[in-house]
Structures are given as C-alpha cells and as structure tokens.
Amino acid sequence: MEDCIAALENGCLPETAEAEEYTRLLGANRALQRIPVAESVRATEVLWSAVQPAVQLASMSAPPQQRVLIWQKANAAFRAATSVRLYAGTQGYDETRDRILPSADARLREPQPRTAAGPAGEGSADCPDELTTRERQVLDAVACALTNRQIARKLEISEGTVKRHLHNIFNKLGATSRMDAVLKGAERG
C-alpha cells in the first residue's frame, strides 16, 4: 500500500532494495511452504477489493467528471505497485523451488542406516562446522516447511532431538531463523 500511495503522490514507484529483498524472501518462504504463486496473485486481488471502498469514498469529494479518472489512477498505481512486488516474490519463489526443494525432497527420501552409535553421519570430528547427515535431513525437512513434530515423525526421532539438531544447525550456519538456515544451507550445498 505504501508503494501505491507513493506512486499516486509522486507519479512513480519508490525504488527500495530493502522492500524488494523482503518480497523476494517472502516468495522464497511461500515456495518452502508449497503455496502456489497463483495464491499471491489472488491475495493481490483480495487486497484490491478491500481497498476499493476507500478509493470510492475518497473520489466522492471530487467533482463527478473526475471520479472515473481518480478511480483509474488509483487502480493503475495499485496494479503497478503490486506487479513489482509480485515479480520480486516470484523470483524468490522460483529460486527456492529450483535450488532448494528438489534436493531437500530427495534427501528426505534417502534411507538412513542405523548403527550402535546412531544414524550414519551423526557426528563429524573432521570438520565441526559441517552439517552431519542427520542435521542435513532436518534442514531439508525445514525447507519443506515441516514442523518440529512432523520432522520428528518423518525421521523417527523425538521432538527434543529435532530441537537439538536445529540448535546445532543454527550455530553452524550462523542462522537467525528457520528461513535463514534454509537459505544459508542451500548456499553451502
């Protein structure tokens, strides 16, 4: 809405890298949750339908011959602002879908042999900052937008163990959120 208002006031959209990056991450998050891009488009239409009464009310103070012009200008500004955001969100969505989700799905399907010491790759004394096999599986499950409980069930471990793995993952990657961990984990490969 701020972009729309700025477009109406100044005649052009503001160029803010922060807003574009935020929208790209929002798109990535929607991909992780497996929400179709079409839902973002639909959300835009829902927002426009919510804004229409305010636009109509605001145009009532103008002379009748200018009301249609006000409506058209507000509609055009809204469409321009949302199209920029939808495009940035779609870029994040596509990037995440193509880079993260296929490998995450494949790793979640890999069977994990168990030994007396636990699942294969449980620890790595050679490189303590590398994710173990189990930590990678947990991170891949997070990339598929599973909850801790769902991860525990899928990997046949306790929720407490999932939390411990997430704690270790966050520390190793320097991540501050689940989304940040997924993105940083994807960068590491």
Salt bridges, closest charged atoms under 4 A:
ASP3 OD2 - ARG85 NE 3.15
GLU21 OE2 - ARG24 NH2 2.81
GLU39 OE1 - ARG42 NH2 3.01
GLU45 OE2 - ARG79 NH1 2.52
ASP94 OD1 - ARG97 NH1 3.28
GLU95 OE2 - ARG24 NH1 2.96
GLU95 OE2 - ARG99 NH1 3.41
ASP98 OD1 - ARG97 NE 3.22
ASP105 OD1 - ARG34 NH2 2.64
GLU122 OE2 - HIS165 NE2 3.81
GLU135 OE1 - LYS172 NZ 2.76
ASP140 OD2 - ARG107 NE 2.29
GLU159 OE2 - ARG149 NE 3.26
ASP180 OD2 - LYS184 NZ 3.37
